[in-house]
Amino acid sequence: MADAELSRRGEAMKDARRAIQTADGSDATYGIEPEGYRLPTESRPGLVRLQVADLERSVDFYQRVLGFRPTRHDGGAATLVANGDDRSLIELQERTGAAPVPRRGRLGLYHVAILLPTRADLGRLLRHLAAVGELAGASDHHVSEALYLQDPDGLGLEVYADRPRSAWETRGREIRMETAPLNAPDLLREAGAEAWAGMPAGTTIGHVHLHVGDLDRATAFYHQALGLDRIVWSYPGALFLSAGKYHHHLGLNTWAAGAEPAGDSDARLLEWTIELPDAESVAAAASSLAQAGYPAERSSSDGSIVTRDPWGTQLRLRHGAVAGSED
């Protein structure tokens, strides 16, 4: 390849990375912001509530395989936290005999994605999964590296680590995301000799990914009414949205279109949460949803807002302790 062409490509790469490095403001050169209300850039996913068939079985899996620390509750529930960190990440609610997720999936949860603080943490988890004989899928998404599992009820889980924003690239107005093979040997080298000691402090819910029936209706709810930015929209059958120009806090796909929504007697996502920086932001989001014709019910106990997407998936908006940087 000619030196001039190499130089041109190098400058294009630098331009792409400079664009990403402006990602904490509305002037960033990628993504599509909603025309009306826009969620604050500090907004992040919070607590996720899952319905499971057998609480003891599920607690064993999340503790032994993934390294969560469970806190028990009365009434058939347990909350999962990271080690050295009291932030509630996942709540397991038992419904005895709940039906497992069928192979095709149901409208509702595709997976809950758990974000680890470092790439080395992900490498240690990969080595731990091999040691306990747990099968996992693996992908390199360019912006992140990820492992994929299913819990005992077939509920999807992703555990991932981000690459720094300075390494992200754009294609037009979209972030470059892809599904490529994970370089497992390099990830294990990154882990060093340190053993997996459970979910490390600083672990958060990075995103939630949902099966929906129609991307246009999903866009109307999550982008236009709720106020998330569209970040990636040319991925086949999928749409990725976020606050603050993150690669995605929410994934949506139509890969189970035609299936029924998860019901009361199914293992399923009961609710996911977006934490906003202040009560005024919660009220503004509720107003935007209501003006667009979507339910926005206020909780009398904590002032949070509960809404549901067109397929019944429940979302809670609350003023909470917004998680740290995703950079």
C-alpha positions in Angstrom: 0.0 0.0 0.0 1.3 3.5 -0.9 2.7 5.7 1.8 0.1 8.4 1.0 -2.8 5.9 1.4 -1.3 4.7 4.8 -1.1 8.3 5.9 -4.6 9.1 4.9 -6.0 6.0 6.7 -4.0 6.9 9.8 -5.4 10.5 9.8 -8.9 9.1 9.4 -8.4 6.8 12.4 -7.2 9.8 14.5 -10.2 11.8 13.5 -12.5 9.0 14.5 -10.9 8.7 17.8 -10.9 12.4 18.4 -14.7 12.4 17.8 -15.1 9.6 20.4 -13.1 11.5 23.0 -15.7 14.3 22.9 -18.3 11.8 24.0 -19.4 13.3 27.3 -21.3 16.2 25.6 -24.2 16.9 23.2 -21.7 18.1 20.6 -20.2 14.7 20.0 -20.1 13.8 16.4 -22.0 10.4 16.6 -25.4 9.3 17.7 -28.8 10.7 17.1 -30.4 12.6 20.0 -34.2 12.7 20.5 -36.0 15.7 19.2 -37.7 16.4 22.6 -36.7 15.4 26.1 -33.3 13.8 26.5 -32.2 11.9 29.6 -29.3 13.4 31.5 -25.9 12.3 30.4 -25.2 10.9 34.0 -28.1 8.4 33.7 -27.2 4.8 34.2 -28.8 1.4 34.6 -29.4 0.3 38.2 -31.1 -2.7 40.0 -32.5 -5.5 37.8 -35.2 -7.8 39.3 -35.5 -11.3 37.9 -38.2 -14.0 38.6 -36.7 -17.5 39.0 -38.2 -20.9 39.6 -36.0 -22.0 42.5 -34.3 -19.4 44.7 -31.7 -21.8 46.3 -30.7 -23.1 42.9 -30.3 -19.6 41.5 -28.4 -18.2 44.5 -26.0 -21.1 44.2 -25.3 -20.4 40.5 -24.9 -16.6 40.9 -22.6 -17.1 43.9 -20.5 -20.2 42.9 -20.3 -19.5 39.1 -20.2 -15.7 38.9 -19.0 -14.7 42.4 -21.8 -12.5 43.6 -22.4 -12.0 47.3 -26.1 -12.8 48.1 -28.1 -11.0 50.8 -31.2 -12.9 51.8 -34.7 -11.4 52.3 -37.9 -12.7 53.7 -40.5 -13.7 51.2 -38.5 -15.7 48.8 -36.0 -13.2 47.5 -32.3 -12.5 47.5 -30.2 -9.5 46.4 -26.8 -9.9 44.7 -23.9 -7.5 45.3 -20.3 -7.4 44.4 -17.6 -8.1 47.0 -16.6 -5.1 49.0 -19.5 -3.1 47.5 -23.0 -2.8 48.9 -24.7 -1.5 45.7 -27.6 -3.8 44.9 -27.2 -5.1 41.3 -29.7 -8.0 40.9 -32.7 -9.1 42.9 -33.9 -12.7 42.5 -37.6 -13.2 43.3 -38.8 -16.8 43.5 -42.0 -18.0 41.8 -41.9 -21.8 42.4 -42.2 -23.7 39.2 -41.8 -20.7 36.9 -41.4 -21.9 33.3 -37.8 -21.7 31.9 -37.0 -19.6 28.9 -37.7 -21.5 25.7 -34.9 -21.9 23.2 -36.3 -19.2 20.8 -36.8 -16.8 23.7 -39.8 -14.6 24.7 -40.4 -10.9 24.3 -38.8 -9.3 27.2 -35.3 -10.1 28.5 -32.5 -11.1 26.1 -29.8 -10.6 28.6 -28.6 -8.6 31.6 -25.1 -7.3 31.1 -22.7 -7.0 34.1 -19.9 -4.5 33.6 -16.5 -5.4 35.3 -14.1 -2.6 36.2 -11.1 -4.0 34.2 -10.1 -6.3 31.4 -8.0 -8.3 33.8 -11.1 -9.0 35.9 -12.8 -10.5 32.8 -9.7 -12.6 32.1 -9.8 -14.0 35.7 -13.5 -14.8 35.3 -12.9 -16.6 32.0 -10.2 -18.8 33.7 -12.6 -19.4 36.7 -15.5 -20.5 34.4 -13.2 -23.0 32.8 -12.1 -24.3 36.2 -15.7 -24.9 37.4 -16.7 -26.4 34.0 -19.2 -23.6 33.0 -19.7 -23.2 29.3 -19.8 -19.6 28.1 -20.0 -17.9 24.7 -17.4 -15.2 24.0 -17.3 -12.2 21.6 -15.2 -9.1 20.8 -17.6 -6.2 20.1 -14.7 -3.7 19.4 -16.0 -1.3 22.1 -15.9 -4.2 24.6 -15.1 -7.8 25.2 -17.8 -10.1 26.6 -18.7 -13.6 28.0 -22.2 -15.0 27.6 -24.0 -17.4 29.9 -27.5 -18.6 30.9 -28.6 -19.0 34.5 -30.5 -22.1 35.6 -33.8 -20.8 34.2 -32.3 -19.9 30.8 -32.2 -16.1 31.6 -29.4 -14.5 29.5 -26.4 -13.0 31.1 -23.5 -11.1 29.7 -20.3 -10.2 31.7 -18.1 -7.7 29.9 -15.3 -5.2 30.1 -15.1 -2.0 28.1 -12.3 -0.8 26.0 -11.5 2.9 26.8 -13.5 5.4 24.8 -10.3 6.7 23.2 -10.2 3.3 21.4 -13.8 3.4 20.0 -14.3 4.3 16.4 -17.2 5.6 14.3 -18.7 4.7 11.0 -20.6 7.8 9.9 -22.8 8.8 12.9 -22.6 5.3 14.5 -20.2 3.8 16.8 -18.4 0.8 15.3 -19.8 -2.3 17.0 -19.4 -5.8 15.7 -19.4 -9.5 16.8 -16.0 -11.0 16.3 -14.1 -13.9 18.0 -12.7 -13.1 21.4 -8.9 -13.3 21.7 -9.1 -15.6 24.8 -5.3 -16.3 25.1 -4.6 -12.6 25.2 -7.4 -12.0 27.7 -6.0 -14.7 30.0 -2.5 -13.2 29.8 -4.1 -9.9 30.9 -5.5 -11.7 34.0 -2.0 -12.5 35.2 -1.5 -15.0 38.1 -4.2 -13.5 40.3 -7.2 -15.8 40.9 -10.8 -14.8 40.5 -12.1 -13.7 43.9 -15.7 -13.0 43.0 -17.3 -9.9 41.5 -14.9 -7.1 42.3 -15.9 -3.8 43.9 -17.0 -1.3 41.2 -19.0 -3.9 39.2 -22.2 -2.4 37.8 -25.1 -3.2 35.6 -23.7 -2.0 32.2 -26.8 -2.5 30.1 -30.0 -4.4 29.5 -30.8 -6.0 26.2 -34.4 -6.8 25.3 -36.4 -8.8 22.8 -39.1 -6.5 21.3 -41.7 -7.0 18.6 -41.0 -4.0 16.4 -38.0 -1.6 16.3 -40.1 1.4 15.2 -42.5 1.0 18.2 -39.5 0.5 20.4 -37.8 3.6 19.0 -40.9 5.7 19.7 -40.9 4.6 23.3 -37.2 4.4 24.3 -35.8 7.1 22.0 -38.5 9.7 21.4 -40.5 9.4 24.7 -37.9 8.2 27.3 -35.1 10.2 25.8 -32.2 7.9 25.1 -29.8 8.6 22.2 -29.7 6.2 19.3 -26.1 5.1 18.9 -26.1 2.1 16.6 -29.0 1.3 14.2 -27.5 -0.6 11.3 -26.8 -3.8 13.2 -29.1 -6.5 11.7 -32.4 -6.6 13.5 -31.1 -4.5 16.5 -30.9 -1.0 17.9 -28.6 0.3 20.6 -29.3 3.4 22.7 -27.7 5.2 25.6 -27.4 8.2 27.8 -24.2 10.3 27.7 -23.0 8.8 24.3 -22.0 5.4 25.9 -22.0 2.6 23.4 -25.3 1.3 24.8 -27.2 1.2 28.1 -30.0 -0.5 26.2 -30.0 -3.0 23.4 -33.2 -3.9 21.5 -33.7 -6.7 18.9 -36.4 -8.4 16.9 -34.7 -11.8 16.9 -37.7 -13.3 18.8 -40.4 -11.3 16.9 -43.7 -13.3 16.9 -43.0 -14.9 20.3 -45.3 -14.1 23.2 -44.2 -11.7 25.9 -43.0 -13.4 29.1 -45.9 -13.9 31.5 -46.5 -14.0 35.2 -45.7 -17.8 35.4 -42.5 -17.5 33.5 -38.9 -17.0 34.5 -38.4 -13.5 33.4 -37.3 -9.9 33.8 -39.7 -8.4 36.4 -38.2 -4.9 36.2 -35.1 -2.9 35.3 -34.0 0.5 36.6 -32.5 3.7 35.2 -31.0 5.9 37.9 -31.2 9.6 37.2 -29.1 12.3 38.9 -31.9 14.2 40.6 -35.7 14.2 41.4 -36.2 16.9 38.8 -34.9 14.6 36.0 -37.3 11.9 37.1 -40.2 14.2 37.0 -39.2 15.5 33.5 -38.8 12.0 32.2 -42.3 11.1 33.6 -43.8 14.1 31.9 -42.2 13.2 28.5 -43.5 9.7 28.7 -47.0 10.8 29.7 -47.2 13.4 26.9 -46.4 10.6 24.5 -49.2 8.5 25.8 -47.2 6.0 27.9 -47.9 5.0 31.5 -45.9 6.9 34.2 -47.0 5.8 37.6 -45.4 7.5 40.7 -44.5 5.4 43.7 -45.6 7.0 47.0 -42.8 5.3 48.9 -39.7 6.8 47.1 -41.0 9.0 44.3 -39.7 6.7 41.5 -41.7 6.4 38.3 -42.8 3.0 36.9 -43.5 2.7 33.2 -43.9 -0.2 30.7 -42.8 -0.5 27.1 -45.3 -1.7 24.4 -44.6 -5.4 25.2 -45.1 -4.9 29.0 -41.5 -4.8 30.1 -41.4 -2.8 33.3 -38.9 0.1 33.8 -38.4 2.1 37.0 -36.9 5.6 36.8 -35.5 6.8 40.1 -33.2 9.3 41.6 -30.3 7.2 42.8 -26.6 7.0 43.4 -25.4 7.2 39.7 -22.5 4.8 39.1 -19.0 5.9 38.3 -17.3 6.6 35.0 -17.7 4.1 32.1 -14.5 5.4 30.4 
